[in-house]
Amino acid sequence: MTVATTDTMTTRREGISDERAAGLVALTIIGLFAGSTALWGLVGLAMAALSMVPVIYVVLLLITVGK
């Protein structure tokens, strides 16, 4: 009796994974915020925080809706 094995669990997708892309985006945003804070001090930090308000609002709405 032979056992047939399938390779469905080991298929790899070409390109970058979704988790890695999300991590790179997060690191880029954090780096930009750190750079603006280093260049412009508290004003740069405040502008970065204010620019994220609509983004977080949309994220919370998407989480609430379930998408």
MIKEVEX-187323 format. One record per residue (C-alpha): residue number from 1; residue in one letter; chain; z, x, y. Coordinates in nm, 2 decimals. Example, Ala and Ser with C-alpha at 12.3 -4.5 7.8 and 13.67 -1.06 7.14 Angstrom:
BEGIN
1/A/A/0.78/1.23/-0.45
2/S/A/0.71/1.37/-0.11
REM end
This chain:
BEGIN
1/M/A/0.00/0.00/0.00
2/T/A/-0.10/0.14/0.34
3/V/A/0.05/0.06/0.67
4/A/A/-0.19/0.01/0.96
5/T/A/-0.06/0.13/1.29
6/T/A/-0.18/0.01/1.62
7/D/A/-0.17/0.20/1.94
8/T/A/-0.09/-0.09/2.17
9/M/A/0.24/0.05/2.29
10/T/A/0.10/0.39/2.36
11/T/A/-0.20/0.30/2.58
12/R/A/-0.18/0.47/2.91
13/R/A/-0.33/0.35/3.23
14/E/A/-0.53/0.59/3.45
15/G/A/-0.40/0.67/3.79
16/I/A/-0.05/0.64/3.95
17/S/A/0.21/0.39/3.81
18/D/A/0.35/0.11/4.03
19/E/A/0.70/0.26/4.02
20/R/A/0.58/0.60/4.13
21/A/A/0.37/0.44/4.41
22/A/A/0.67/0.24/4.53
23/G/A/0.89/0.55/4.52
24/L/A/0.63/0.75/4.72
25/V/A/0.61/0.47/4.98
26/A/A/0.99/0.46/5.01
27/L/A/1.02/0.84/5.05
28/T/A/0.75/0.84/5.31
29/I/A/0.92/0.57/5.51
30/I/A/1.26/0.75/5.49
31/G/A/1.09/1.07/5.59
32/L/A/0.93/0.91/5.89
33/F/A/1.26/0.75/6.00
34/A/A/1.43/1.09/5.96
35/G/A/1.16/1.26/6.16
36/S/A/1.18/1.00/6.45
37/T/A/1.55/1.04/6.45
38/A/A/1.53/1.42/6.47
39/L/A/1.27/1.41/6.75
40/W/A/1.40/1.13/6.96
41/G/A/1.77/1.09/6.85
42/L/A/1.94/0.75/6.87
43/V/A/1.64/0.59/7.03
44/G/A/1.42/0.69/6.74
45/L/A/1.67/0.55/6.50
46/A/A/1.70/0.22/6.69
47/M/A/1.32/0.18/6.71
48/A/A/1.29/0.25/6.33
49/A/A/1.56/-0.01/6.26
50/L/A/1.40/-0.27/6.49
51/S/A/1.06/-0.22/6.33
52/M/A/1.20/-0.29/5.99
53/V/A/1.34/-0.63/6.08
54/P/A/1.02/-0.83/6.02
55/V/A/0.95/-0.64/5.70
56/I/A/1.30/-0.71/5.55
57/Y/A/1.26/-1.08/5.66
58/V/A/0.94/-1.11/5.47
59/V/A/1.09/-0.94/5.16
60/L/A/1.39/-1.17/5.16
61/L/A/1.15/-1.47/5.19
62/L/A/0.95/-1.34/4.90
63/I/A/1.26/-1.29/4.69
64/T/A/1.38/-1.64/4.77
65/V/A/1.05/-1.80/4.67
66/G/A/1.04/-1.59/4.36
67/K/A/0.72/-1.39/4.40
REM end
